[in-house]
C-alpha cells in the first residue's frame, strides 16, 4: 500500500511539474510579447526613418520616390502539453507505469502586413499643403523657429520694392538698437546681406514677387534665409505658401544635393538659439558612404548615404534627427488611416 501511495505521489508530482511548466511558458509568452513589441516598435522607428532618408536621397538625384506602410502584426504564441504512458494493473494495485510528459511551445510574431502606398489617394494626400497649425504647434513647443519655417514654408510673396524696404528697416534698427539679440542678429544679417549682394552682382538671384525656398544652390537658399531672418528679426509676418509633405521630401533632397553634388557645394546652416546665444548650426547633414556612427543609413544603387549621429548637448549640435521627426509627423498627419481608403495591395510577410 505504501508503494502504491509513493507511486501515486510520484505521478502527481510529474503532473504538477507539467502544470508548472505550462505556467512558466505562459509567463515566457507574456515576456516574449513585451520583448517582441519593443522590437517591433524599434523596427518601425528605424524603417520609417530609413524610408524618409531613402526618398530624400532619391529626390536629390531626381529619381522617383516610393512608399510603403507597415501594418498590423499577427502574434501567435502557442502552448501545448500532453502526458501519455503505459500502465499495468493487477489485483495488488499499480505495479509499474511509464509516464512520458510532452510539452511544446511556439511563440512570437508569425507575419505582418506591408501596404503598397504608391496609389492615387496616397499621392493626393501627400500633395496637399500642410496645415499652418502644424508650424504654430512646433513654435509653441520651442523648436528652432528657422528650422520649422524652412521645412514648412514653400515660398514668400514680396515685391522687389517691399524687399528693399525690409532691408532698410533692418539696417535702421541695427544702427539704433544695442540689445544682445539685436547685436547677434545684425552680425549675421550683415553676412547674409553681403552674400546676397554678391549673388545679385553675378545675377544668381532672381527678382520677383515669389521668393522660393529652395536649397540646391547657395544663392537661392541665401535669398530666402536672408528674407526669413529679417522678418524674424523684426517680428513681421508676410504672405507665404505652405509646403506639401511631398515637397518637404523634395526639399530634403535639395539639402542632400547641396552637400554632396551641387555645383555650389555648401553645408546648409540654421541660425538658432543654442545655449542662450544665437549661432549657426548644421541643418540637415547627410554624407555619402557608410559609418559605424550613423544614426540612419541607407543605400541607393550601390551608394551609401547616412546621417551622422549628432553630438547631443553640444552648442553646435546638428538638427538632422529633429528634422526627420518633423517631416515624419507632417507625413503621418497628412496620410492618417482616416484620410486614406483601404488598399488591396497588401503583402503578408513571414517573420523569421
ZADO-1210 file (C-alpha; in nm, 4 decimals, padded with zeros to 6 digits):
<atoms>
<atom x="00.0000" y="00.0000" z="00.0000" code="UNK" pos="1"/>
<atom x="00.2830" y="00.2350" z="00.0796" code="UNK" pos="2"/>
<atom x="00.4385" y="00.1559" z="-00.2569" code="UNK" pos="3"/>
<atom x="00.1135" y="00.2485" z="-00.4289" code="UNK" pos="4"/>
<atom x="00.0961" y="00.5780" z="-00.2391" code="UNK" pos="5"/>
<atom x="00.4565" y="00.6503" z="-00.3294" code="UNK" pos="6"/>
<atom x="00.3960" y="00.5928" z="-00.6962" code="UNK" pos="7"/>
<atom x="00.0732" y="00.7915" z="-00.6865" code="UNK" pos="8"/>
<atom x="00.2652" y="01.0746" z="-00.5235" code="UNK" pos="9"/>
<atom x="00.5295" y="01.0477" z="-00.7969" code="UNK" pos="10"/>
<atom x="00.2602" y="01.0615" z="-01.0655" code="UNK" pos="11"/>
<atom x="00.1043" y="01.3653" z="-00.9018" code="UNK" pos="12"/>
<atom x="00.4463" y="01.5303" z="-00.8856" code="UNK" pos="13"/>
<atom x="00.5025" y="01.4788" z="-01.2561" code="UNK" pos="14"/>
<atom x="00.1602" y="01.6165" z="-01.3421" code="UNK" pos="15"/>
<atom x="00.2226" y="01.9113" z="-01.1147" code="UNK" pos="16"/>
<atom x="00.5503" y="01.9659" z="-01.2943" code="UNK" pos="17"/>
<atom x="00.3708" y="01.9763" z="-01.6269" code="UNK" pos="18"/>
<atom x="00.1285" y="02.2346" z="-01.4903" code="UNK" pos="19"/>
<atom x="00.4199" y="02.4358" z="-01.3553" code="UNK" pos="20"/>
<atom x="00.5879" y="02.4221" z="-01.6959" code="UNK" pos="21"/>
<atom x="00.2646" y="02.5462" z="-01.8541" code="UNK" pos="22"/>
<atom x="00.2539" y="02.8376" z="-01.6129" code="UNK" pos="23"/>
<atom x="00.6184" y="02.9165" z="-01.6740" code="UNK" pos="24"/>
<atom x="00.5703" y="02.9025" z="-02.0501" code="UNK" pos="25"/>
<atom x="00.2685" y="03.1296" z="-02.0117" code="UNK" pos="26"/>
<atom x="00.4908" y="03.3761" z="-01.8285" code="UNK" pos="27"/>
<atom x="00.7512" y="03.3341" z="-02.1001" code="UNK" pos="28"/>
<atom x="00.4841" y="03.4119" z="-02.3593" code="UNK" pos="29"/>
<atom x="00.3970" y="03.7372" z="-02.1872" code="UNK" pos="30"/>
<atom x="00.7626" y="03.8326" z="-02.1513" code="UNK" pos="31"/>
<atom x="00.8243" y="03.7458" z="-02.5139" code="UNK" pos="32"/>
<atom x="00.5278" y="03.9540" z="-02.6290" code="UNK" pos="33"/>
<atom x="00.6616" y="04.2533" z="-02.4382" code="UNK" pos="34"/>
<atom x="01.0058" y="04.1962" z="-02.5856" code="UNK" pos="35"/>
<atom x="00.8644" y="04.1494" z="-02.9354" code="UNK" pos="36"/>
<atom x="00.6522" y="04.4629" z="-02.9014" code="UNK" pos="37"/>
<atom x="00.9623" y="04.6625" z="-02.8116" code="UNK" pos="38"/>
<atom x="01.1490" y="04.5094" z="-03.1040" code="UNK" pos="39"/>
<atom x="00.8598" y="04.5850" z="-03.3393" code="UNK" pos="40"/>
<atom x="00.8462" y="04.9456" z="-03.2181" code="UNK" pos="41"/>
<atom x="01.2209" y="04.9808" z="-03.2774" code="UNK" pos="42"/>
<atom x="01.1888" y="04.8239" z="-03.6211" code="UNK" pos="43"/>
<atom x="00.9072" y="05.0592" z="-03.7239" code="UNK" pos="44"/>
<atom x="01.1036" y="05.3617" z="-03.5978" code="UNK" pos="45"/>
<atom x="01.4105" y="05.2539" z="-03.7927" code="UNK" pos="46"/>
<atom x="01.2122" y="05.1636" z="-04.1046" code="UNK" pos="47"/>
<atom x="01.0267" y="05.4966" z="-04.1010" code="UNK" pos="48"/>
<atom x="01.3500" y="05.6956" z="-04.0740" code="UNK" pos="49"/>
<atom x="01.5145" y="05.4883" z="-04.3435" code="UNK" pos="50"/>
<atom x="01.2176" y="05.5377" z="-04.5758" code="UNK" pos="51"/>
<atom x="01.2264" y="05.9169" z="-04.5281" code="UNK" pos="52"/>
<atom x="01.6013" y="05.9336" z="-04.5846" code="UNK" pos="53"/>
<atom x="01.5905" y="05.6972" z="-04.8826" code="UNK" pos="54"/>
<atom x="01.3192" y="05.9018" z="-05.0525" code="UNK" pos="55"/>
<atom x="01.5117" y="06.2217" z="-04.9809" code="UNK" pos="56"/>
<atom x="01.8207" y="06.0674" z="-05.1437" code="UNK" pos="57"/>
<atom x="01.6054" y="05.9639" z="-05.4407" code="UNK" pos="58"/>
<atom x="01.4751" y="06.3205" z="-05.4644" code="UNK" pos="59"/>
<atom x="01.8316" y="06.4559" z="-05.4516" code="UNK" pos="60"/>
<atom x="01.9073" y="06.2510" z="-05.7622" code="UNK" pos="61"/>
<atom x="01.5766" y="06.3427" z="-05.9298" code="UNK" pos="62"/>
<atom x="01.4683" y="05.9794" z="-05.9089" code="UNK" pos="63"/>
<atom x="01.1090" y="05.8688" z="-05.8369" code="UNK" pos="64"/>
<atom x="01.0092" y="05.8146" z="-05.4760" code="UNK" pos="65"/>
<atom x="00.8283" y="05.5107" z="-05.3391" code="UNK" pos="66"/>
<atom x="00.6287" y="05.4485" z="-05.0211" code="UNK" pos="67"/>
<atom x="00.5145" y="05.1517" z="-04.8173" code="UNK" pos="68"/>
<atom x="00.3112" y="05.1386" z="-04.4992" code="UNK" pos="69"/>
<atom x="00.3867" y="04.8992" z="-04.2144" code="UNK" pos="70"/>
<atom x="00.0658" y="04.7494" z="-04.0852" code="UNK" pos="71"/>
<atom x="-00.0595" y="04.5056" z="-03.8265" code="UNK" pos="72"/>
<atom x="00.1324" y="04.2184" z="-03.6752" code="UNK" pos="73"/>
<atom x="-00.0145" y="03.8715" z="-03.6294" code="UNK" pos="74"/>
<atom x="00.1016" y="03.7236" z="-03.2997" code="UNK" pos="75"/>
<atom x="00.0743" y="03.3506" z="-03.2386" code="UNK" pos="76"/>
<atom x="00.2172" y="03.2420" z="-02.9047" code="UNK" pos="77"/>
<atom x="00.1024" y="02.8805" z="-02.8547" code="UNK" pos="78"/>
<atom x="00.1492" y="02.6340" z="-02.5705" code="UNK" pos="79"/>
<atom x="00.0508" y="02.2691" z="-02.5700" code="UNK" pos="80"/>
<atom x="00.1208" y="01.9987" z="-02.3147" code="UNK" pos="81"/>
<atom x="00.0445" y="01.6283" z="-02.3042" code="UNK" pos="82"/>
<atom x="00.1055" y="01.3295" z="-02.0760" code="UNK" pos="83"/>
<atom x="00.0967" y="00.9809" z="-02.2207" code="UNK" pos="84"/>
<atom x="00.2033" y="00.6444" z="-02.0861" code="UNK" pos="85"/>
<atom x="00.1514" y="00.2675" z="-02.0497" code="UNK" pos="86"/>
<atom x="00.0001" y="00.1337" z="-01.7285" code="UNK" pos="87"/>
<atom x="-00.0271" y="-00.2222" z="-01.5906" code="UNK" pos="88"/>
<atom x="-00.2860" y="-00.3023" z="-01.3239" code="UNK" pos="89"/>
<atom x="-00.3087" y="-00.6107" z="-01.1027" code="UNK" pos="90"/>
<atom x="-00.5157" y="-00.7008" z="-00.8002" code="UNK" pos="91"/>
<atom x="-00.2336" y="-00.5741" z="-00.5842" code="UNK" pos="92"/>
<atom x="-00.2543" y="-00.2300" z="-00.7444" code="UNK" pos="93"/>
<atom x="-00.0382" y="-00.0301" z="-00.9848" code="UNK" pos="94"/>
<atom x="00.2707" y="-00.2444" z="-01.0326" code="UNK" pos="95"/>
<atom x="00.4515" y="-00.0486" z="-01.2994" code="UNK" pos="96"/>
<atom x="00.3901" y="00.2502" z="-01.5232" code="UNK" pos="97"/>
<atom x="00.5621" y="00.4566" z="-01.7842" code="UNK" pos="98"/>
<atom x="00.4843" y="00.8295" z="-01.7992" code="UNK" pos="99"/>
<atom x="00.6159" y="01.0376" z="-02.0883" code="UNK" pos="100"/>
<atom x="00.5194" y="01.4035" z="-02.0497" code="UNK" pos="101"/>
<atom x="00.5479" y="01.6169" z="-02.3617" code="UNK" pos="102"/>
<atom x="00.5472" y="01.9964" z="-02.3711" code="UNK" pos="103"/>
<atom x="00.5696" y="02.2103" z="-02.6823" code="UNK" pos="104"/>
<atom x="00.5786" y="02.5880" z="-02.7079" code="UNK" pos="105"/>
<atom x="00.5816" y="02.8243" z="-03.0046" code="UNK" pos="106"/>
<atom x="00.5724" y="03.1980" z="-02.9686" code="UNK" pos="107"/>
<atom x="00.6401" y="03.5227" z="-03.1451" code="UNK" pos="108"/>
<atom x="00.5004" y="03.7025" z="-03.4463" code="UNK" pos="109"/>
<atom x="00.4314" y="03.4877" z="-03.7485" code="UNK" pos="110"/>
<atom x="00.3578" y="03.7633" z="-04.0036" code="UNK" pos="111"/>
<atom x="00.2997" y="04.1327" z="-04.0542" code="UNK" pos="112"/>
<atom x="00.1485" y="04.3411" z="-04.3321" code="UNK" pos="113"/>
<atom x="00.3123" y="04.5819" z="-04.5726" code="UNK" pos="114"/>
<atom x="00.0844" y="04.8152" z="-04.7675" code="UNK" pos="115"/>
<atom x="00.1828" y="04.9468" z="-05.1082" code="UNK" pos="116"/>
<atom x="00.1127" y="05.3208" z="-05.0830" code="UNK" pos="117"/>
<atom x="00.2017" y="05.4068" z="-05.4420" code="UNK" pos="118"/>
<atom x="-00.1565" y="05.4774" z="-05.5368" code="UNK" pos="119"/>
<atom x="-00.3662" y="05.7796" z="-05.6264" code="UNK" pos="120"/>
<atom x="-00.5226" y="05.8567" z="-05.2889" code="UNK" pos="121"/>
<atom x="-00.1928" y="05.8499" z="-05.1023" code="UNK" pos="122"/>
<atom x="-00.0346" y="06.0750" z="-05.3680" code="UNK" pos="123"/>
<atom x="-00.3231" y="06.3216" z="-05.3386" code="UNK" pos="124"/>
<atom x="-00.2787" y="06.3454" z="-04.9614" code="UNK" pos="125"/>
<atom x="00.0967" y="06.3902" z="-04.9969" code="UNK" pos="126"/>
<atom x="00.0374" y="06.6862" z="-05.2315" code="UNK" pos="127"/>
<atom x="-00.1978" y="06.8772" z="-05.0046" code="UNK" pos="128"/>
<atom x="-00.0449" y="07.1805" z="-04.8281" code="UNK" pos="129"/>
<atom x="00.0499" y="07.1237" z="-04.4663" code="UNK" pos="130"/>
<atom x="-00.1912" y="07.2796" z="-04.2172" code="UNK" pos="131"/>
<atom x="-00.0368" y="07.6083" z="-04.0874" code="UNK" pos="132"/>
<atom x="-00.1390" y="07.4986" z="-03.7378" code="UNK" pos="133"/>
<atom x="00.1431" y="07.2448" z="-03.7509" code="UNK" pos="134"/>
<atom x="00.4016" y="07.5246" z="-03.7662" code="UNK" pos="135"/>
<atom x="00.2272" y="07.7015" z="-03.4779" code="UNK" pos="136"/>
<atom x="00.2343" y="07.3798" z="-03.2769" code="UNK" pos="137"/>
<atom x="00.6104" y="07.3368" z="-03.3140" code="UNK" pos="138"/>
<atom x="00.6714" y="07.7059" z="-03.2465" code="UNK" pos="139"/>
<atom x="00.4818" y="07.6726" z="-02.9185" code="UNK" pos="140"/>
<atom x="00.6957" y="07.3717" z="-02.8289" code="UNK" pos="141"/>
<atom x="01.0030" y="07.5920" z="-02.8637" code="UNK" pos="142"/>
<atom x="01.1505" y="07.4117" z="-03.1657" code="UNK" pos="143"/>
<atom x="01.4028" y="07.6199" z="-03.3634" code="UNK" pos="144"/>
<atom x="01.1808" y="07.8673" z="-03.5480" code="UNK" pos="145"/>
<atom x="01.4028" y="07.8883" z="-03.8549" code="UNK" pos="146"/>
<atom x="01.4150" y="07.5106" z="-03.8893" code="UNK" pos="147"/>
<atom x="01.0358" y="07.4803" z="-03.8689" code="UNK" pos="148"/>
<atom x="00.9781" y="07.7616" z="-04.1187" code="UNK" pos="149"/>
<atom x="01.2350" y="07.6344" z="-04.3679" code="UNK" pos="150"/>
<atom x="01.0714" y="07.2927" z="-04.3694" code="UNK" pos="151"/>
<atom x="00.7101" y="07.4082" z="-04.3806" code="UNK" pos="152"/>
<atom x="00.7189" y="07.7233" z="-04.5986" code="UNK" pos="153"/>
<atom x="00.7412" y="07.6789" z="-04.9743" code="UNK" pos="154"/>
<atom x="00.7766" y="08.0481" z="-05.0673" code="UNK" pos="155"/>
<atom x="00.7201" y="08.4059" z="-04.9547" code="UNK" pos="156"/>
<atom x="00.5459" y="08.6619" z="-05.1737" code="UNK" pos="157"/>
<atom x="00.7148" y="09.0020" z="-05.1649" code="UNK" pos="158"/>
<atom x="00.7830" y="09.2532" z="-05.4407" code="UNK" pos="159"/>
<atom x="01.1324" y="09.3884" z="-05.5082" code="UNK" pos="160"/>
<atom x="01.0289" y="09.7231" z="-05.3606" code="UNK" pos="161"/>
<atom x="00.8956" y="09.5585" z="-05.0461" code="UNK" pos="162"/>
<atom x="01.2157" y="09.3553" z="-05.0157" code="UNK" pos="163"/>
<atom x="01.4244" y="09.6728" z="-05.0392" code="UNK" pos="164"/>
<atom x="01.2085" y="09.8374" z="-04.7713" code="UNK" pos="165"/>
<atom x="01.2609" y="09.5361" z="-04.5455" code="UNK" pos="166"/>
<atom x="01.6384" y="09.5673" z="-04.5826" code="UNK" pos="167"/>
<atom x="01.6154" y="09.9384" z="-04.4977" code="UNK" pos="168"/>
<atom x="01.4101" y="09.8717" z="-04.1831" code="UNK" pos="169"/>
<atom x="01.6630" y="09.6133" z="-04.0660" code="UNK" pos="170"/>
<atom x="01.9556" y="09.8493" z="-04.1158" code="UNK" pos="171"/>
<atom x="01.7770" y="10.1247" z="-03.9287" code="UNK" pos="172"/>
<atom x="01.7145" y="09.9007" z="-03.6280" code="UNK" pos="173"/>
<atom x="02.0705" y="09.7686" z="-03.6329" code="UNK" pos="174"/>
<atom x="02.2051" y="10.1244" z="-03.6221" code="UNK" pos="175"/>
<atom x="01.9969" y="10.2276" z="-03.3208" code="UNK" pos="176"/>
<atom x="01.9421" y="09.9211" z="-03.1028" code="UNK" pos="177"/>
<atom x="02.2204" y="09.7696" z="-02.8927" code="UNK" pos="178"/>
<atom x="02.0328" y="09.4839" z="-02.7225" code="UNK" pos="179"/>
<atom x="02.2110" y="09.1470" z="-02.7202" code="UNK" pos="180"/>
<atom x="01.9559" y="08.9864" z="-02.9535" code="UNK" pos="181"/>
<atom x="01.9852" y="09.2781" z="-03.1955" code="UNK" pos="182"/>
<atom x="02.3654" y="09.2675" z="-03.1969" code="UNK" pos="183"/>
<atom x="02.3685" y="08.8917" z="-03.2640" code="UNK" pos="184"/>
<atom x="02.1074" y="08.9159" z="-03.5388" code="UNK" pos="185"/>
<atom x="02.2678" y="09.2158" z="-03.7060" code="UNK" pos="186"/>
<atom x="02.6088" y="09.0490" z="-03.7212" code="UNK" pos="187"/>
<atom x="02.4570" y="08.7508" z="-03.9034" code="UNK" pos="188"/>
<atom x="02.2301" y="08.9611" z="-04.1261" code="UNK" pos="189"/>
<atom x="02.5295" y="09.1657" z="-04.2377" code="UNK" pos="190"/>
<atom x="02.6994" y="08.8468" z="-04.3596" code="UNK" pos="191"/>
<atom x="02.3777" y="08.7301" z="-04.5248" code="UNK" pos="192"/>
<atom x="02.3379" y="09.0681" z="-04.6919" code="UNK" pos="193"/>
<atom x="02.6919" y="09.0645" z="-04.8299" code="UNK" pos="194"/>
<atom x="02.6346" y="08.7175" z="-04.9779" code="UNK" pos="195"/>
<atom x="02.3009" y="08.8313" z="-05.1211" code="UNK" pos="196"/>
<atom x="02.4579" y="09.1357" z="-05.2919" code="UNK" pos="197"/>
<atom x="02.7371" y="08.9163" z="-05.4308" code="UNK" pos="198"/>
<atom x="02.4810" y="08.6756" z="-05.5767" code="UNK" pos="199"/>
<atom x="02.2875" y="08.9670" z="-05.7278" code="UNK" pos="200"/>
<atom x="02.6023" y="09.1046" z="-05.8855" code="UNK" pos="201"/>
<atom x="02.6613" y="08.7676" z="-06.0509" code="UNK" pos="202"/>
<atom x="02.2922" y="08.7522" z="-06.1486" code="UNK" pos="203"/>
<atom x="02.2426" y="08.4364" z="-05.9476" code="UNK" pos="204"/>
<atom x="01.9458" y="08.5738" z="-05.7529" code="UNK" pos="205"/>
<atom x="01.6206" y="08.6285" z="-05.9397" code="UNK" pos="206"/>
<atom x="01.3967" y="08.9249" z="-05.8605" code="UNK" pos="207"/>
<atom x="01.0232" y="08.8701" z="-05.8487" code="UNK" pos="208"/>
<atom x="00.7200" y="08.8585" z="-05.6200" code="UNK" pos="209"/>
<atom x="00.7817" y="08.4965" z="-05.5187" code="UNK" pos="210"/>
<atom x="01.0896" y="08.4224" z="-05.3096" code="UNK" pos="211"/>
<atom x="01.1233" y="08.0472" z="-05.3490" code="UNK" pos="212"/>
<atom x="01.2549" y="07.8395" z="-05.0601" code="UNK" pos="213"/>
<atom x="01.4945" y="07.6086" z="-05.2411" code="UNK" pos="214"/>
<atom x="01.8291" y="07.4728" z="-05.1244" code="UNK" pos="215"/>
<atom x="02.0020" y="07.3020" z="-05.4169" code="UNK" pos="216"/>
<atom x="02.2050" y="07.6175" z="-05.4934" code="UNK" pos="217"/>
<atom x="02.3540" y="07.8511" z="-05.2333" code="UNK" pos="218"/>
<atom x="02.2302" y="08.1811" z="-05.3791" code="UNK" pos="219"/>
<atom x="01.8683" y="08.0650" z="-05.3916" code="UNK" pos="220"/>
<atom x="01.8757" y="07.9497" z="-05.0318" code="UNK" pos="221"/>
<atom x="02.0639" y="08.2614" z="-04.9243" code="UNK" pos="222"/>
<atom x="01.7922" y="08.4938" z="-05.0542" code="UNK" pos="223"/>
<atom x="01.5156" y="08.3033" z="-04.8774" code="UNK" pos="224"/>
<atom x="01.7064" y="08.2653" z="-04.5496" code="UNK" pos="225"/>
<atom x="01.8112" y="08.6311" z="-04.5587" code="UNK" pos="226"/>
<atom x="01.4482" y="08.7343" z="-04.6060" code="UNK" pos="227"/>
<atom x="01.3204" y="08.4923" z="-04.3417" code="UNK" pos="228"/>
<atom x="01.5774" y="08.6090" z="-04.0871" code="UNK" pos="229"/>
<atom x="01.4951" y="08.9751" z="-04.1480" code="UNK" pos="230"/>
<atom x="01.1246" y="08.9075" z="-04.0957" code="UNK" pos="231"/>
<atom x="01.2034" y="08.7121" z="-03.7801" code="UNK" pos="232"/>
<atom x="01.4343" y="08.9898" z="-03.6569" code="UNK" pos="233"/>
<atom x="01.1590" y="09.2493" z="-03.6995" code="UNK" pos="234"/>
<atom x="00.8840" y="09.0116" z="-03.5782" code="UNK" pos="235"/>
<atom x="00.6974" y="09.0589" z="-03.9050" code="UNK" pos="236"/>
<atom x="00.4864" y="08.8136" z="-04.0997" code="UNK" pos="237"/>
<atom x="00.4297" y="08.8073" z="-04.4730" code="UNK" pos="238"/>
<atom x="00.2286" y="08.6260" z="-04.7370" code="UNK" pos="239"/>
<atom x="00.3559" y="08.2732" z="-04.7564" code="UNK" pos="240"/>
<atom x="00.2705" y="07.9469" z="-04.9297" code="UNK" pos="241"/>
<atom x="00.2953" y="07.6279" z="-04.7192" code="UNK" pos="242"/>
<atom x="00.4746" y="07.3161" z="-04.8361" code="UNK" pos="243"/>
<atom x="00.3217" y="06.9782" z="-04.9001" code="UNK" pos="244"/>
<atom x="00.4569" y="06.6621" z="-04.7307" code="UNK" pos="245"/>
<atom x="00.5916" y="06.5537" z="-05.0694" code="UNK" pos="246"/>
<atom x="00.7517" y="06.8968" z="-05.1081" code="UNK" pos="247"/>
<atom x="00.9244" y="06.8519" z="-04.7734" code="UNK" pos="248"/>
<atom x="01.0921" y="06.5357" z="-04.9045" code="UNK" pos="249"/>
<atom x="01.1984" y="06.7163" z="-05.2209" code="UNK" pos="250"/>
<atom x="01.3426" y="06.9915" z="-05.0023" code="UNK" pos="251"/>
<atom x="01.5430" y="06.7377" z="-04.8003" code="UNK" pos="252"/>
<atom x="01.6696" y="06.6102" z="-05.1357" code="UNK" pos="253"/>
<atom x="01.7882" y="06.9608" z="-05.2211" code="UNK" pos="254"/>
<atom x="01.9717" y="06.9829" z="-04.8880" code="UNK" pos="255"/>
<atom x="02.1421" y="06.6495" z="-04.9634" code="UNK" pos="256"/>
<atom x="02.2373" y="06.7620" z="-05.3134" code="UNK" pos="257"/>
<atom x="02.3824" y="07.0879" z="-05.1778" code="UNK" pos="258"/>
<atom x="02.6233" y="06.8953" z="-04.9563" code="UNK" pos="259"/>
<atom x="02.7205" y="06.6157" z="-05.1912" code="UNK" pos="260"/>
<atom x="02.6980" y="06.7051" z="-05.5601" code="UNK" pos="261"/>
<atom x="02.5825" y="07.0613" z="-05.6147" code="UNK" pos="262"/>
<atom x="02.7856" y="07.2933" z="-05.8385" code="UNK" pos="263"/>
<atom x="02.7813" y="07.5404" z="-05.5487" code="UNK" pos="264"/>
<atom x="02.8844" y="07.2918" z="-05.2825" code="UNK" pos="265"/>
<atom x="02.7908" y="07.4139" z="-04.9336" code="UNK" pos="266"/>
<atom x="02.6564" y="07.2931" z="-04.5989" code="UNK" pos="267"/>
<atom x="02.3155" y="07.4478" z="-04.5150" code="UNK" pos="268"/>
<atom x="02.3056" y="07.6132" z="-04.1736" code="UNK" pos="269"/>
<atom x="02.0406" y="07.7265" z="-03.9274" code="UNK" pos="270"/>
<atom x="02.0552" y="08.0494" z="-03.7270" code="UNK" pos="271"/>
<atom x="01.9029" y="07.9473" z="-03.3948" code="UNK" pos="272"/>
<atom x="01.9380" y="07.9963" z="-03.0205" code="UNK" pos="273"/>
<atom x="02.1730" y="07.7383" z="-02.8716" code="UNK" pos="274"/>
<atom x="02.2617" y="07.7565" z="-02.5030" code="UNK" pos="275"/>
<atom x="02.1295" y="08.1106" z="-02.4784" code="UNK" pos="276"/>
<atom x="02.3106" y="08.2524" z="-02.7807" code="UNK" pos="277"/>
<atom x="02.2191" y="08.2950" z="-03.1462" code="UNK" pos="278"/>
<atom x="02.4570" y="08.0912" z="-03.3602" code="UNK" pos="279"/>
<atom x="02.4832" y="07.8881" z="-03.6803" code="UNK" pos="280"/>
<atom x="02.4433" y="07.5095" z="-03.6555" code="UNK" pos="281"/>
<atom x="02.4228" y="07.2384" z="-03.9201" code="UNK" pos="282"/>
<atom x="02.0711" y="07.1999" z="-04.0595" code="UNK" pos="283"/>
<atom x="02.0373" y="06.8518" z="-04.2106" code="UNK" pos="284"/>
<atom x="02.3628" y="06.6616" z="-04.2546" code="UNK" pos="285"/>
<atom x="02.3769" y="06.3650" z="-04.4929" code="UNK" pos="286"/>
<atom x="02.7085" y="06.2199" z="-04.6088" code="UNK" pos="287"/>
<atom x="02.7969" y="05.9628" z="-04.8704" code="UNK" pos="288"/>
<atom x="02.9438" y="05.6274" z="-04.7716" code="UNK" pos="289"/>
<atom x="02.8954" y="05.4204" z="-04.4570" code="UNK" pos="290"/>
<atom x="02.9772" y="05.4836" z="-04.0941" code="UNK" pos="291"/>
<atom x="02.9578" y="05.2857" z="-03.7680" code="UNK" pos="292"/>
<atom x="02.8463" y="05.6124" z="-03.6078" code="UNK" pos="293"/>
<atom x="02.5447" y="05.6570" z="-03.8374" code="UNK" pos="294"/>
<atom x="02.2105" y="05.7489" z="-03.6839" code="UNK" pos="295"/>
<atom x="02.0300" y="05.6464" z="-04.0042" code="UNK" pos="296"/>
<atom x="02.1858" y="05.4760" z="-04.3049" code="UNK" pos="297"/>
<atom x="02.0518" y="05.3740" z="-04.6481" code="UNK" pos="298"/>
<atom x="02.1815" y="05.2516" z="-04.9821" code="UNK" pos="299"/>
<atom x="02.0688" y="05.3521" z="-05.3310" code="UNK" pos="300"/>
<atom x="02.2082" y="05.1965" z="-05.6479" code="UNK" pos="301"/>
<atom x="02.5055" y="05.0646" z="-05.4551" code="UNK" pos="302"/>
<atom x="02.5924" y="05.4028" z="-05.2976" code="UNK" pos="303"/>
<atom x="02.5588" y="05.4549" z="-04.9240" code="UNK" pos="304"/>
<atom x="02.4203" y="05.7665" z="-04.7544" code="UNK" pos="305"/>
<atom x="02.3966" y="05.8287" z="-04.3813" code="UNK" pos="306"/>
<atom x="02.3079" y="06.0824" z="-04.1163" code="UNK" pos="307"/>
<atom x="02.5953" y="06.1135" z="-03.8649" code="UNK" pos="308"/>
<atom x="02.4894" y="06.0754" z="-03.5046" code="UNK" pos="309"/>
<atom x="02.4591" y="06.4319" z="-03.3657" code="UNK" pos="310"/>
<atom x="02.6723" y="06.5442" z="-03.0737" code="UNK" pos="311"/>
<atom x="02.3818" y="06.5693" z="-02.8351" code="UNK" pos="312"/>
<atom x="02.4005" y="06.8568" z="-02.5896" code="UNK" pos="313"/>
<atom x="02.6809" y="07.0428" z="-02.7652" code="UNK" pos="314"/>
<atom x="02.6399" y="07.4053" z="-02.8720" code="UNK" pos="315"/>
<atom x="02.6854" y="07.3072" z="-03.2370" code="UNK" pos="316"/>
<atom x="02.4547" y="07.0048" z="-03.2325" code="UNK" pos="317"/>
<atom x="02.3238" y="06.9304" z="-03.5822" code="UNK" pos="318"/>
<atom x="01.9443" y="06.9188" z="-03.6068" code="UNK" pos="319"/>
<atom x="01.9238" y="06.6283" z="-03.8526" code="UNK" pos="320"/>
<atom x="01.7163" y="06.3936" z="-03.6352" code="UNK" pos="321"/>
<atom x="01.4865" y="06.6763" z="-03.5294" code="UNK" pos="322"/>
<atom x="01.4305" y="06.7475" z="-03.8987" code="UNK" pos="323"/>
<atom x="01.3436" y="06.3796" z="-03.9527" code="UNK" pos="324"/>
<atom x="01.0971" y="06.3929" z="-03.6645" code="UNK" pos="325"/>
<atom x="00.9152" y="06.6965" z="-03.8002" code="UNK" pos="326"/>
<atom x="00.8940" y="06.5551" z="-04.1545" code="UNK" pos="327"/>
<atom x="00.7707" y="06.2224" z="-04.0182" code="UNK" pos="328"/>
<atom x="00.4935" y="06.3893" z="-03.8180" code="UNK" pos="329"/>
<atom x="00.3866" y="06.6013" z="-04.1155" code="UNK" pos="330"/>
<atom x="00.3563" y="06.2903" z="-04.3333" code="UNK" pos="331"/>
<atom x="00.1663" y="06.0967" z="-04.0652" code="UNK" pos="332"/>
<atom x="-00.0818" y="06.3811" z="-04.0143" code="UNK" pos="333"/>
<atom x="-00.1420" y="06.4154" z="-04.3892" code="UNK" pos="334"/>
<atom x="-00.1762" y="06.0432" z="-04.4556" code="UNK" pos="335"/>
<atom x="-00.3539" y="05.9094" z="-04.1484" code="UNK" pos="336"/>
<atom x="-00.5633" y="05.5942" z="-04.1781" code="UNK" pos="337"/>
<atom x="-00.8815" y="05.8001" z="-04.1576" code="UNK" pos="338"/>
<atom x="-00.7809" y="06.0080" z="-04.4602" code="UNK" pos="339"/>
<atom x="-00.6878" y="05.7137" z="-04.6812" code="UNK" pos="340"/>
<atom x="-00.9025" y="05.4360" z="-04.8244" code="UNK" pos="341"/>
<atom x="-00.8102" y="05.0769" z="-04.7592" code="UNK" pos="342"/>
<atom x="-00.5689" y="04.9446" z="-05.0175" code="UNK" pos="343"/>
<atom x="-00.5916" y="04.5986" z="-05.1660" code="UNK" pos="344"/>
<atom x="-00.2178" y="04.5863" z="-05.2285" code="UNK" pos="345"/>
<atom x="-00.1165" y="04.4123" z="-04.9089" code="UNK" pos="346"/>
<atom x="00.1719" y="04.1720" z="-04.8632" code="UNK" pos="347"/>
<atom x="00.1852" y="03.9243" z="-04.5749" code="UNK" pos="348"/>
<atom x="00.5452" y="03.8751" z="-04.4730" code="UNK" pos="349"/>
<atom x="00.6563" y="03.5828" z="-04.2578" code="UNK" pos="350"/>
<atom x="00.8646" y="03.6733" z="-03.9572" code="UNK" pos="351"/>
<atom x="01.1767" y="03.4657" z="-03.9001" code="UNK" pos="352"/>
</atoms>
